[in-house]
C-alpha cells in the first residue's frame, strides 16, 4: 500500500513547529522566566547553557547538587545519549557544574570516599587529606585542605564554595 504523500507538507510543518516551540521553551526556562531558575554565574556557564539547554530546561539542572565525580559521570552519560560535547568542553562543563551546582561536603567529618568523590581524586589522596585533618585538627578554610601533601590546590580552591567547615 502506498503512503499518502498529500500529508507530508502538513507533517513537516507540524514537526518544525514542535521543534521551534521546544527550543523556545528551553531558552525561556534557561533565561529564568516564570520559574526563576537560571544557570548560576561562573566560568563555563555559557558552554553549559549552550550544550545542556537543548535537552534540559534549566530548572531540571539547577535543582541537582552533585559531587565533581558524579557530574563527570552524568556528562559522560549525556555523551552516550548523543550530546555533542567536544573533548575540550568536557572539563569546562564538569568544572562549571561541580562548582556552581556542587554537593556540599562537611570536610571535617567526611570520609575519604566522600572526599574522593567531591574532588574527583584518588582514594589514596583523599585518605591523605583525612590523615592531615586527623594529625593537625579540623580544617578552618580551604587553604588548610589544600595544604595536605600531594593535593592539587587548584582543585581544592575550585570547590571551596562547596566545603562546609562547621562554623
Chimera marker file (.cmm) of the C-alpha trace (Angstrom):
<marker_set name="trace">
<marker id="1" x="0.000" y="0.000" z="0.000" r="1" g="1" b="0" radius="0.5"/>
<marker id="2" x="1.419" y="3.418" z="-0.942" r="1" g="1" b="0" radius="0.5"/>
<marker id="3" x="1.841" y="6.099" z="1.690" r="1" g="1" b="0" radius="0.5"/>
<marker id="4" x="-0.353" y="9.160" z="1.183" r="1" g="1" b="0" radius="0.5"/>
<marker id="5" x="2.004" y="11.897" z="0.033" r="1" g="1" b="0" radius="0.5"/>
<marker id="6" x="-0.531" y="14.716" z="0.392" r="1" g="1" b="0" radius="0.5"/>
<marker id="7" x="0.035" y="14.670" z="4.194" r="1" g="1" b="0" radius="0.5"/>
<marker id="8" x="3.821" y="15.156" z="4.024" r="1" g="1" b="0" radius="0.5"/>
<marker id="9" x="3.782" y="19.001" z="3.968" r="1" g="1" b="0" radius="0.5"/>
<marker id="10" x="1.440" y="19.093" z="6.988" r="1" g="1" b="0" radius="0.5"/>
<marker id="11" x="3.562" y="16.593" z="8.907" r="1" g="1" b="0" radius="0.5"/>
<marker id="12" x="6.733" y="18.535" z="8.112" r="1" g="1" b="0" radius="0.5"/>
<marker id="13" x="5.120" y="21.794" z="9.250" r="1" g="1" b="0" radius="0.5"/>
<marker id="14" x="3.940" y="20.158" z="12.484" r="1" g="1" b="0" radius="0.5"/>
<marker id="15" x="7.432" y="18.791" z="13.201" r="1" g="1" b="0" radius="0.5"/>
<marker id="16" x="9.025" y="22.176" z="12.524" r="1" g="1" b="0" radius="0.5"/>
<marker id="17" x="6.503" y="23.964" z="14.748" r="1" g="1" b="0" radius="0.5"/>
<marker id="18" x="7.083" y="21.447" z="17.552" r="1" g="1" b="0" radius="0.5"/>
<marker id="19" x="10.843" y="21.837" z="17.319" r="1" g="1" b="0" radius="0.5"/>
<marker id="20" x="10.581" y="25.644" z="17.448" r="1" g="1" b="0" radius="0.5"/>
<marker id="21" x="8.254" y="25.503" z="20.463" r="1" g="1" b="0" radius="0.5"/>
<marker id="22" x="10.506" y="23.066" z="22.344" r="1" g="1" b="0" radius="0.5"/>
<marker id="23" x="13.569" y="25.216" z="21.635" r="1" g="1" b="0" radius="0.5"/>
<marker id="24" x="11.744" y="28.423" z="22.674" r="1" g="1" b="0" radius="0.5"/>
<marker id="25" x="10.562" y="26.800" z="25.902" r="1" g="1" b="0" radius="0.5"/>
<marker id="26" x="14.071" y="25.566" z="26.739" r="1" g="1" b="0" radius="0.5"/>
<marker id="27" x="15.527" y="29.017" z="26.051" r="1" g="1" b="0" radius="0.5"/>
<marker id="28" x="12.814" y="30.731" z="28.071" r="1" g="1" b="0" radius="0.5"/>
<marker id="29" x="13.321" y="28.389" z="31.020" r="1" g="1" b="0" radius="0.5"/>
<marker id="30" x="17.094" y="28.790" z="30.806" r="1" g="1" b="0" radius="0.5"/>
<marker id="31" x="16.746" y="32.548" z="30.907" r="1" g="1" b="0" radius="0.5"/>
<marker id="32" x="14.880" y="32.143" z="34.188" r="1" g="1" b="0" radius="0.5"/>
<marker id="33" x="11.444" y="33.495" z="33.406" r="1" g="1" b="0" radius="0.5"/>
<marker id="34" x="8.484" y="32.397" z="35.462" r="1" g="1" b="0" radius="0.5"/>
<marker id="35" x="10.303" y="29.709" z="37.445" r="1" g="1" b="0" radius="0.5"/>
<marker id="36" x="13.192" y="31.929" z="38.432" r="1" g="1" b="0" radius="0.5"/>
<marker id="37" x="15.555" y="29.032" z="37.656" r="1" g="1" b="0" radius="0.5"/>
<marker id="38" x="18.727" y="30.106" z="35.873" r="1" g="1" b="0" radius="0.5"/>
<marker id="39" x="22.186" y="28.737" z="35.447" r="1" g="1" b="0" radius="0.5"/>
<marker id="40" x="24.305" y="30.316" z="38.188" r="1" g="1" b="0" radius="0.5"/>
<marker id="41" x="27.061" y="32.714" z="37.157" r="1" g="1" b="0" radius="0.5"/>
<marker id="42" x="30.560" y="31.304" z="36.817" r="1" g="1" b="0" radius="0.5"/>
<marker id="43" x="33.286" y="30.297" z="34.382" r="1" g="1" b="0" radius="0.5"/>
<marker id="44" x="31.930" y="27.814" z="31.848" r="1" g="1" b="0" radius="0.5"/>
<marker id="45" x="28.294" y="28.917" z="32.222" r="1" g="1" b="0" radius="0.5"/>
<marker id="46" x="27.894" y="29.772" z="28.531" r="1" g="1" b="0" radius="0.5"/>
<marker id="47" x="29.275" y="26.404" z="27.421" r="1" g="1" b="0" radius="0.5"/>
<marker id="48" x="26.991" y="24.535" z="29.825" r="1" g="1" b="0" radius="0.5"/>
<marker id="49" x="23.956" y="26.568" z="28.765" r="1" g="1" b="0" radius="0.5"/>
<marker id="50" x="24.672" y="26.058" z="25.057" r="1" g="1" b="0" radius="0.5"/>
<marker id="51" x="25.084" y="22.321" z="25.406" r="1" g="1" b="0" radius="0.5"/>
<marker id="52" x="22.610" y="21.460" z="28.167" r="1" g="1" b="0" radius="0.5"/>
<marker id="53" x="19.636" y="23.649" z="27.238" r="1" g="1" b="0" radius="0.5"/>
<marker id="54" x="18.984" y="21.785" z="24.002" r="1" g="1" b="0" radius="0.5"/>
<marker id="55" x="17.674" y="18.823" z="26.003" r="1" g="1" b="0" radius="0.5"/>
<marker id="56" x="17.100" y="20.092" z="29.544" r="1" g="1" b="0" radius="0.5"/>
<marker id="57" x="15.266" y="23.092" z="30.985" r="1" g="1" b="0" radius="0.5"/>
<marker id="58" x="17.494" y="24.998" z="33.400" r="1" g="1" b="0" radius="0.5"/>
<marker id="59" x="15.131" y="24.188" z="36.269" r="1" g="1" b="0" radius="0.5"/>
<marker id="60" x="15.799" y="20.472" z="35.827" r="1" g="1" b="0" radius="0.5"/>
<marker id="61" x="19.548" y="21.004" z="36.011" r="1" g="1" b="0" radius="0.5"/>
<marker id="62" x="19.908" y="23.641" z="38.731" r="1" g="1" b="0" radius="0.5"/>
<marker id="63" x="17.918" y="21.665" z="41.276" r="1" g="1" b="0" radius="0.5"/>
<marker id="64" x="20.644" y="18.983" z="41.318" r="1" g="1" b="0" radius="0.5"/>
<marker id="65" x="23.637" y="19.151" z="43.629" r="1" g="1" b="0" radius="0.5"/>
<marker id="66" x="26.285" y="16.600" z="42.785" r="1" g="1" b="0" radius="0.5"/>
<marker id="67" x="29.946" y="15.953" z="43.513" r="1" g="1" b="0" radius="0.5"/>
<marker id="68" x="32.560" y="16.570" z="40.845" r="1" g="1" b="0" radius="0.5"/>
<marker id="69" x="32.791" y="12.838" z="40.219" r="1" g="1" b="0" radius="0.5"/>
<marker id="70" x="29.011" y="12.441" z="39.811" r="1" g="1" b="0" radius="0.5"/>
<marker id="71" x="28.823" y="15.403" z="37.411" r="1" g="1" b="0" radius="0.5"/>
<marker id="72" x="31.550" y="13.788" z="35.298" r="1" g="1" b="0" radius="0.5"/>
<marker id="73" x="29.539" y="10.545" z="35.192" r="1" g="1" b="0" radius="0.5"/>
<marker id="74" x="26.359" y="12.444" z="34.246" r="1" g="1" b="0" radius="0.5"/>
<marker id="75" x="28.119" y="14.348" z="31.447" r="1" g="1" b="0" radius="0.5"/>
<marker id="76" x="29.582" y="11.040" z="30.168" r="1" g="1" b="0" radius="0.5"/>
<marker id="77" x="26.060" y="9.580" z="30.152" r="1" g="1" b="0" radius="0.5"/>
<marker id="78" x="24.807" y="12.561" z="28.157" r="1" g="1" b="0" radius="0.5"/>
<marker id="79" x="27.564" y="11.991" z="25.602" r="1" g="1" b="0" radius="0.5"/>
<marker id="80" x="26.485" y="8.346" z="25.435" r="1" g="1" b="0" radius="0.5"/>
<marker id="81" x="22.936" y="9.510" z="24.732" r="1" g="1" b="0" radius="0.5"/>
<marker id="82" x="24.071" y="11.699" z="21.862" r="1" g="1" b="0" radius="0.5"/>
<marker id="83" x="25.098" y="15.041" z="23.370" r="1" g="1" b="0" radius="0.5"/>
<marker id="84" x="27.680" y="16.709" z="21.161" r="1" g="1" b="0" radius="0.5"/>
<marker id="85" x="30.447" y="17.651" z="23.603" r="1" g="1" b="0" radius="0.5"/>
<marker id="86" x="33.979" y="18.161" z="22.361" r="1" g="1" b="0" radius="0.5"/>
<marker id="87" x="36.887" y="16.896" z="24.483" r="1" g="1" b="0" radius="0.5"/>
<marker id="88" x="37.927" y="20.408" z="25.494" r="1" g="1" b="0" radius="0.5"/>
<marker id="89" x="34.346" y="21.202" z="26.558" r="1" g="1" b="0" radius="0.5"/>
<marker id="90" x="34.049" y="18.167" z="28.840" r="1" g="1" b="0" radius="0.5"/>
<marker id="91" x="36.315" y="19.542" z="31.573" r="1" g="1" b="0" radius="0.5"/>
<marker id="92" x="34.753" y="23.017" z="31.277" r="1" g="1" b="0" radius="0.5"/>
<marker id="93" x="31.237" y="21.639" z="31.782" r="1" g="1" b="0" radius="0.5"/>
<marker id="94" x="32.166" y="19.277" z="34.616" r="1" g="1" b="0" radius="0.5"/>
<marker id="95" x="34.073" y="22.013" z="36.420" r="1" g="1" b="0" radius="0.5"/>
<marker id="96" x="31.239" y="24.520" z="35.979" r="1" g="1" b="0" radius="0.5"/>
<marker id="97" x="28.549" y="22.090" z="37.156" r="1" g="1" b="0" radius="0.5"/>
<marker id="98" x="30.590" y="20.836" z="40.115" r="1" g="1" b="0" radius="0.5"/>
<marker id="99" x="31.383" y="24.362" z="41.273" r="1" g="1" b="0" radius="0.5"/>
<marker id="100" x="28.073" y="26.097" z="40.553" r="1" g="1" b="0" radius="0.5"/>
<marker id="101" x="25.892" y="23.095" z="41.430" r="1" g="1" b="0" radius="0.5"/>
<marker id="102" x="28.221" y="21.144" z="43.668" r="1" g="1" b="0" radius="0.5"/>
<marker id="103" x="27.236" y="18.993" z="46.572" r="1" g="1" b="0" radius="0.5"/>
<marker id="104" x="28.165" y="20.486" z="49.940" r="1" g="1" b="0" radius="0.5"/>
<marker id="105" x="30.562" y="18.383" z="51.985" r="1" g="1" b="0" radius="0.5"/>
<marker id="106" x="31.305" y="18.628" z="55.700" r="1" g="1" b="0" radius="0.5"/>
<marker id="107" x="35.035" y="18.464" z="55.182" r="1" g="1" b="0" radius="0.5"/>
<marker id="108" x="35.874" y="17.981" z="58.865" r="1" g="1" b="0" radius="0.5"/>
<marker id="109" x="33.606" y="14.921" z="59.102" r="1" g="1" b="0" radius="0.5"/>
<marker id="110" x="33.777" y="13.470" z="55.596" r="1" g="1" b="0" radius="0.5"/>
<marker id="111" x="35.244" y="10.050" z="54.924" r="1" g="1" b="0" radius="0.5"/>
<marker id="112" x="37.991" y="9.521" z="52.366" r="1" g="1" b="0" radius="0.5"/>
<marker id="113" x="35.388" y="8.094" z="49.985" r="1" g="1" b="0" radius="0.5"/>
<marker id="114" x="33.230" y="11.227" z="50.161" r="1" g="1" b="0" radius="0.5"/>
<marker id="115" x="36.277" y="13.470" z="49.776" r="1" g="1" b="0" radius="0.5"/>
<marker id="116" x="37.490" y="11.454" z="46.764" r="1" g="1" b="0" radius="0.5"/>
<marker id="117" x="34.104" y="11.871" z="45.084" r="1" g="1" b="0" radius="0.5"/>
<marker id="118" x="33.805" y="15.550" z="45.990" r="1" g="1" b="0" radius="0.5"/>
<marker id="119" x="37.133" y="16.476" z="44.397" r="1" g="1" b="0" radius="0.5"/>
<marker id="120" x="37.224" y="13.590" z="41.875" r="1" g="1" b="0" radius="0.5"/>
<marker id="121" x="40.581" y="12.426" z="43.216" r="1" g="1" b="0" radius="0.5"/>
<marker id="122" x="42.011" y="9.028" z="44.130" r="1" g="1" b="0" radius="0.5"/>
<marker id="123" x="41.065" y="7.309" z="47.389" r="1" g="1" b="0" radius="0.5"/>
<marker id="124" x="44.746" y="7.408" z="48.403" r="1" g="1" b="0" radius="0.5"/>
<marker id="125" x="44.905" y="11.176" z="48.026" r="1" g="1" b="0" radius="0.5"/>
<marker id="126" x="41.599" y="11.558" z="49.861" r="1" g="1" b="0" radius="0.5"/>
<marker id="127" x="42.990" y="9.370" z="52.661" r="1" g="1" b="0" radius="0.5"/>
<marker id="128" x="45.974" y="11.745" z="52.849" r="1" g="1" b="0" radius="0.5"/>
<marker id="129" x="43.526" y="14.626" z="53.382" r="1" g="1" b="0" radius="0.5"/>
<marker id="130" x="41.801" y="12.713" z="56.193" r="1" g="1" b="0" radius="0.5"/>
<marker id="131" x="45.180" y="11.872" z="57.729" r="1" g="1" b="0" radius="0.5"/>
<marker id="132" x="46.239" y="15.533" z="57.533" r="1" g="1" b="0" radius="0.5"/>
<marker id="133" x="42.969" y="16.519" z="59.247" r="1" g="1" b="0" radius="0.5"/>
<marker id="134" x="43.445" y="13.879" z="61.954" r="1" g="1" b="0" radius="0.5"/>
<marker id="135" x="47.036" y="14.903" z="62.673" r="1" g="1" b="0" radius="0.5"/>
<marker id="136" x="46.537" y="18.695" z="62.600" r="1" g="1" b="0" radius="0.5"/>
<marker id="137" x="42.958" y="19.143" z="63.738" r="1" g="1" b="0" radius="0.5"/>
<marker id="138" x="39.872" y="20.390" z="61.907" r="1" g="1" b="0" radius="0.5"/>
<marker id="139" x="40.271" y="22.429" z="58.754" r="1" g="1" b="0" radius="0.5"/>
<marker id="140" x="39.406" y="26.099" z="59.165" r="1" g="1" b="0" radius="0.5"/>
<marker id="141" x="39.301" y="27.036" z="55.476" r="1" g="1" b="0" radius="0.5"/>
<marker id="142" x="40.009" y="25.640" z="52.013" r="1" g="1" b="0" radius="0.5"/>
<marker id="143" x="43.704" y="26.583" z="52.249" r="1" g="1" b="0" radius="0.5"/>
<marker id="144" x="44.105" y="24.160" z="55.168" r="1" g="1" b="0" radius="0.5"/>
<marker id="145" x="42.694" y="21.380" z="52.970" r="1" g="1" b="0" radius="0.5"/>
<marker id="146" x="44.939" y="22.420" z="50.070" r="1" g="1" b="0" radius="0.5"/>
<marker id="147" x="47.980" y="22.131" z="52.355" r="1" g="1" b="0" radius="0.5"/>
<marker id="148" x="47.575" y="18.346" z="52.630" r="1" g="1" b="0" radius="0.5"/>
<marker id="149" x="50.526" y="16.535" z="50.998" r="1" g="1" b="0" radius="0.5"/>
<marker id="150" x="50.031" y="15.715" z="47.314" r="1" g="1" b="0" radius="0.5"/>
<marker id="151" x="46.827" y="17.742" z="46.921" r="1" g="1" b="0" radius="0.5"/>
<marker id="152" x="46.332" y="19.988" z="43.898" r="1" g="1" b="0" radius="0.5"/>
<marker id="153" x="45.461" y="23.349" z="45.496" r="1" g="1" b="0" radius="0.5"/>
<marker id="154" x="43.623" y="24.456" z="42.337" r="1" g="1" b="0" radius="0.5"/>
<marker id="155" x="41.164" y="21.560" z="42.666" r="1" g="1" b="0" radius="0.5"/>
<marker id="156" x="40.514" y="22.442" z="46.310" r="1" g="1" b="0" radius="0.5"/>
<marker id="157" x="40.145" y="26.143" z="45.560" r="1" g="1" b="0" radius="0.5"/>
<marker id="158" x="37.756" y="25.344" z="42.731" r="1" g="1" b="0" radius="0.5"/>
<marker id="159" x="35.460" y="23.558" z="45.196" r="1" g="1" b="0" radius="0.5"/>
<marker id="160" x="35.890" y="25.939" z="48.151" r="1" g="1" b="0" radius="0.5"/>
<marker id="161" x="32.284" y="27.149" z="47.931" r="1" g="1" b="0" radius="0.5"/>
<marker id="162" x="31.081" y="23.591" z="48.435" r="1" g="1" b="0" radius="0.5"/>
<marker id="163" x="33.080" y="22.998" z="51.623" r="1" g="1" b="0" radius="0.5"/>
<marker id="164" x="31.311" y="23.201" z="54.971" r="1" g="1" b="0" radius="0.5"/>
<marker id="165" x="33.742" y="23.757" z="57.837" r="1" g="1" b="0" radius="0.5"/>
<marker id="166" x="31.054" y="23.507" z="60.509" r="1" g="1" b="0" radius="0.5"/>
<marker id="167" x="31.493" y="27.048" z="61.769" r="1" g="1" b="0" radius="0.5"/>
<link id1="1" id2="2" r="1" g="1" b="0" radius="0.2"/>
<link id1="2" id2="3" r="1" g="1" b="0" radius="0.2"/>
<link id1="3" id2="4" r="1" g="1" b="0" radius="0.2"/>
<link id1="4" id2="5" r="1" g="1" b="0" radius="0.2"/>
<link id1="5" id2="6" r="1" g="1" b="0" radius="0.2"/>
<link id1="6" id2="7" r="1" g="1" b="0" radius="0.2"/>
<link id1="7" id2="8" r="1" g="1" b="0" radius="0.2"/>
<link id1="8" id2="9" r="1" g="1" b="0" radius="0.2"/>
<link id1="9" id2="10" r="1" g="1" b="0" radius="0.2"/>
<link id1="10" id2="11" r="1" g="1" b="0" radius="0.2"/>
<link id1="11" id2="12" r="1" g="1" b="0" radius="0.2"/>
<link id1="12" id2="13" r="1" g="1" b="0" radius="0.2"/>
<link id1="13" id2="14" r="1" g="1" b="0" radius="0.2"/>
<link id1="14" id2="15" r="1" g="1" b="0" radius="0.2"/>
<link id1="15" id2="16" r="1" g="1" b="0" radius="0.2"/>
<link id1="16" id2="17" r="1" g="1" b="0" radius="0.2"/>
<link id1="17" id2="18" r="1" g="1" b="0" radius="0.2"/>
<link id1="18" id2="19" r="1" g="1" b="0" radius="0.2"/>
<link id1="19" id2="20" r="1" g="1" b="0" radius="0.2"/>
<link id1="20" id2="21" r="1" g="1" b="0" radius="0.2"/>
<link id1="21" id2="22" r="1" g="1" b="0" radius="0.2"/>
<link id1="22" id2="23" r="1" g="1" b="0" radius="0.2"/>
<link id1="23" id2="24" r="1" g="1" b="0" radius="0.2"/>
<link id1="24" id2="25" r="1" g="1" b="0" radius="0.2"/>
<link id1="25" id2="26" r="1" g="1" b="0" radius="0.2"/>
<link id1="26" id2="27" r="1" g="1" b="0" radius="0.2"/>
<link id1="27" id2="28" r="1" g="1" b="0" radius="0.2"/>
<link id1="28" id2="29" r="1" g="1" b="0" radius="0.2"/>
<link id1="29" id2="30" r="1" g="1" b="0" radius="0.2"/>
<link id1="30" id2="31" r="1" g="1" b="0" radius="0.2"/>
<link id1="31" id2="32" r="1" g="1" b="0" radius="0.2"/>
<link id1="32" id2="33" r="1" g="1" b="0" radius="0.2"/>
<link id1="33" id2="34" r="1" g="1" b="0" radius="0.2"/>
<link id1="34" id2="35" r="1" g="1" b="0" radius="0.2"/>
<link id1="35" id2="36" r="1" g="1" b="0" radius="0.2"/>
<link id1="36" id2="37" r="1" g="1" b="0" radius="0.2"/>
<link id1="37" id2="38" r="1" g="1" b="0" radius="0.2"/>
<link id1="38" id2="39" r="1" g="1" b="0" radius="0.2"/>
<link id1="39" id2="40" r="1" g="1" b="0" radius="0.2"/>
<link id1="40" id2="41" r="1" g="1" b="0" radius="0.2"/>
<link id1="41" id2="42" r="1" g="1" b="0" radius="0.2"/>
<link id1="42" id2="43" r="1" g="1" b="0" radius="0.2"/>
<link id1="43" id2="44" r="1" g="1" b="0" radius="0.2"/>
<link id1="44" id2="45" r="1" g="1" b="0" radius="0.2"/>
<link id1="45" id2="46" r="1" g="1" b="0" radius="0.2"/>
<link id1="46" id2="47" r="1" g="1" b="0" radius="0.2"/>
<link id1="47" id2="48" r="1" g="1" b="0" radius="0.2"/>
<link id1="48" id2="49" r="1" g="1" b="0" radius="0.2"/>
<link id1="49" id2="50" r="1" g="1" b="0" radius="0.2"/>
<link id1="50" id2="51" r="1" g="1" b="0" radius="0.2"/>
<link id1="51" id2="52" r="1" g="1" b="0" radius="0.2"/>
<link id1="52" id2="53" r="1" g="1" b="0" radius="0.2"/>
<link id1="53" id2="54" r="1" g="1" b="0" radius="0.2"/>
<link id1="54" id2="55" r="1" g="1" b="0" radius="0.2"/>
<link id1="55" id2="56" r="1" g="1" b="0" radius="0.2"/>
<link id1="56" id2="57" r="1" g="1" b="0" radius="0.2"/>
<link id1="57" id2="58" r="1" g="1" b="0" radius="0.2"/>
<link id1="58" id2="59" r="1" g="1" b="0" radius="0.2"/>
<link id1="59" id2="60" r="1" g="1" b="0" radius="0.2"/>
<link id1="60" id2="61" r="1" g="1" b="0" radius="0.2"/>
<link id1="61" id2="62" r="1" g="1" b="0" radius="0.2"/>
<link id1="62" id2="63" r="1" g="1" b="0" radius="0.2"/>
<link id1="63" id2="64" r="1" g="1" b="0" radius="0.2"/>
<link id1="64" id2="65" r="1" g="1" b="0" radius="0.2"/>
<link id1="65" id2="66" r="1" g="1" b="0" radius="0.2"/>
<link id1="66" id2="67" r="1" g="1" b="0" radius="0.2"/>
<link id1="67" id2="68" r="1" g="1" b="0" radius="0.2"/>
<link id1="68" id2="69" r="1" g="1" b="0" radius="0.2"/>
<link id1="69" id2="70" r="1" g="1" b="0" radius="0.2"/>
<link id1="70" id2="71" r="1" g="1" b="0" radius="0.2"/>
<link id1="71" id2="72" r="1" g="1" b="0" radius="0.2"/>
<link id1="72" id2="73" r="1" g="1" b="0" radius="0.2"/>
<link id1="73" id2="74" r="1" g="1" b="0" radius="0.2"/>
<link id1="74" id2="75" r="1" g="1" b="0" radius="0.2"/>
<link id1="75" id2="76" r="1" g="1" b="0" radius="0.2"/>
<link id1="76" id2="77" r="1" g="1" b="0" radius="0.2"/>
<link id1="77" id2="78" r="1" g="1" b="0" radius="0.2"/>
<link id1="78" id2="79" r="1" g="1" b="0" radius="0.2"/>
<link id1="79" id2="80" r="1" g="1" b="0" radius="0.2"/>
<link id1="80" id2="81" r="1" g="1" b="0" radius="0.2"/>
<link id1="81" id2="82" r="1" g="1" b="0" radius="0.2"/>
<link id1="82" id2="83" r="1" g="1" b="0" radius="0.2"/>
<link id1="83" id2="84" r="1" g="1" b="0" radius="0.2"/>
<link id1="84" id2="85" r="1" g="1" b="0" radius="0.2"/>
<link id1="85" id2="86" r="1" g="1" b="0" radius="0.2"/>
<link id1="86" id2="87" r="1" g="1" b="0" radius="0.2"/>
<link id1="87" id2="88" r="1" g="1" b="0" radius="0.2"/>
<link id1="88" id2="89" r="1" g="1" b="0" radius="0.2"/>
<link id1="89" id2="90" r="1" g="1" b="0" radius="0.2"/>
<link id1="90" id2="91" r="1" g="1" b="0" radius="0.2"/>
<link id1="91" id2="92" r="1" g="1" b="0" radius="0.2"/>
<link id1="92" id2="93" r="1" g="1" b="0" radius="0.2"/>
<link id1="93" id2="94" r="1" g="1" b="0" radius="0.2"/>
<link id1="94" id2="95" r="1" g="1" b="0" radius="0.2"/>
<link id1="95" id2="96" r="1" g="1" b="0" radius="0.2"/>
<link id1="96" id2="97" r="1" g="1" b="0" radius="0.2"/>
<link id1="97" id2="98" r="1" g="1" b="0" radius="0.2"/>
<link id1="98" id2="99" r="1" g="1" b="0" radius="0.2"/>
<link id1="99" id2="100" r="1" g="1" b="0" radius="0.2"/>
<link id1="100" id2="101" r="1" g="1" b="0" radius="0.2"/>
<link id1="101" id2="102" r="1" g="1" b="0" radius="0.2"/>
<link id1="102" id2="103" r="1" g="1" b="0" radius="0.2"/>
<link id1="103" id2="104" r="1" g="1" b="0" radius="0.2"/>
<link id1="104" id2="105" r="1" g="1" b="0" radius="0.2"/>
<link id1="105" id2="106" r="1" g="1" b="0" radius="0.2"/>
<link id1="106" id2="107" r="1" g="1" b="0" radius="0.2"/>
<link id1="107" id2="108" r="1" g="1" b="0" radius="0.2"/>
<link id1="108" id2="109" r="1" g="1" b="0" radius="0.2"/>
<link id1="109" id2="110" r="1" g="1" b="0" radius="0.2"/>
<link id1="110" id2="111" r="1" g="1" b="0" radius="0.2"/>
<link id1="111" id2="112" r="1" g="1" b="0" radius="0.2"/>
<link id1="112" id2="113" r="1" g="1" b="0" radius="0.2"/>
<link id1="113" id2="114" r="1" g="1" b="0" radius="0.2"/>
<link id1="114" id2="115" r="1" g="1" b="0" radius="0.2"/>
<link id1="115" id2="116" r="1" g="1" b="0" radius="0.2"/>
<link id1="116" id2="117" r="1" g="1" b="0" radius="0.2"/>
<link id1="117" id2="118" r="1" g="1" b="0" radius="0.2"/>
<link id1="118" id2="119" r="1" g="1" b="0" radius="0.2"/>
<link id1="119" id2="120" r="1" g="1" b="0" radius="0.2"/>
<link id1="120" id2="121" r="1" g="1" b="0" radius="0.2"/>
<link id1="121" id2="122" r="1" g="1" b="0" radius="0.2"/>
<link id1="122" id2="123" r="1" g="1" b="0" radius="0.2"/>
<link id1="123" id2="124" r="1" g="1" b="0" radius="0.2"/>
<link id1="124" id2="125" r="1" g="1" b="0" radius="0.2"/>
<link id1="125" id2="126" r="1" g="1" b="0" radius="0.2"/>
<link id1="126" id2="127" r="1" g="1" b="0" radius="0.2"/>
<link id1="127" id2="128" r="1" g="1" b="0" radius="0.2"/>
<link id1="128" id2="129" r="1" g="1" b="0" radius="0.2"/>
<link id1="129" id2="130" r="1" g="1" b="0" radius="0.2"/>
<link id1="130" id2="131" r="1" g="1" b="0" radius="0.2"/>
<link id1="131" id2="132" r="1" g="1" b="0" radius="0.2"/>
<link id1="132" id2="133" r="1" g="1" b="0" radius="0.2"/>
<link id1="133" id2="134" r="1" g="1" b="0" radius="0.2"/>
<link id1="134" id2="135" r="1" g="1" b="0" radius="0.2"/>
<link id1="135" id2="136" r="1" g="1" b="0" radius="0.2"/>
<link id1="136" id2="137" r="1" g="1" b="0" radius="0.2"/>
<link id1="137" id2="138" r="1" g="1" b="0" radius="0.2"/>
<link id1="138" id2="139" r="1" g="1" b="0" radius="0.2"/>
<link id1="139" id2="140" r="1" g="1" b="0" radius="0.2"/>
<link id1="140" id2="141" r="1" g="1" b="0" radius="0.2"/>
<link id1="141" id2="142" r="1" g="1" b="0" radius="0.2"/>
<link id1="142" id2="143" r="1" g="1" b="0" radius="0.2"/>
<link id1="143" id2="144" r="1" g="1" b="0" radius="0.2"/>
<link id1="144" id2="145" r="1" g="1" b="0" radius="0.2"/>
<link id1="145" id2="146" r="1" g="1" b="0" radius="0.2"/>
<link id1="146" id2="147" r="1" g="1" b="0" radius="0.2"/>
<link id1="147" id2="148" r="1" g="1" b="0" radius="0.2"/>
<link id1="148" id2="149" r="1" g="1" b="0" radius="0.2"/>
<link id1="149" id2="150" r="1" g="1" b="0" radius="0.2"/>
<link id1="150" id2="151" r="1" g="1" b="0" radius="0.2"/>
<link id1="151" id2="152" r="1" g="1" b="0" radius="0.2"/>
<link id1="152" id2="153" r="1" g="1" b="0" radius="0.2"/>
<link id1="153" id2="154" r="1" g="1" b="0" radius="0.2"/>
<link id1="154" id2="155" r="1" g="1" b="0" radius="0.2"/>
<link id1="155" id2="156" r="1" g="1" b="0" radius="0.2"/>
<link id1="156" id2="157" r="1" g="1" b="0" radius="0.2"/>
<link id1="157" id2="158" r="1" g="1" b="0" radius="0.2"/>
<link id1="158" id2="159" r="1" g="1" b="0" radius="0.2"/>
<link id1="159" id2="160" r="1" g="1" b="0" radius="0.2"/>
<link id1="160" id2="161" r="1" g="1" b="0" radius="0.2"/>
<link id1="161" id2="162" r="1" g="1" b="0" radius="0.2"/>
<link id1="162" id2="163" r="1" g="1" b="0" radius="0.2"/>
<link id1="163" id2="164" r="1" g="1" b="0" radius="0.2"/>
<link id1="164" id2="165" r="1" g="1" b="0" radius="0.2"/>
<link id1="165" id2="166" r="1" g="1" b="0" radius="0.2"/>
<link id1="166" id2="167" r="1" g="1" b="0" radius="0.2"/>
</marker_set>
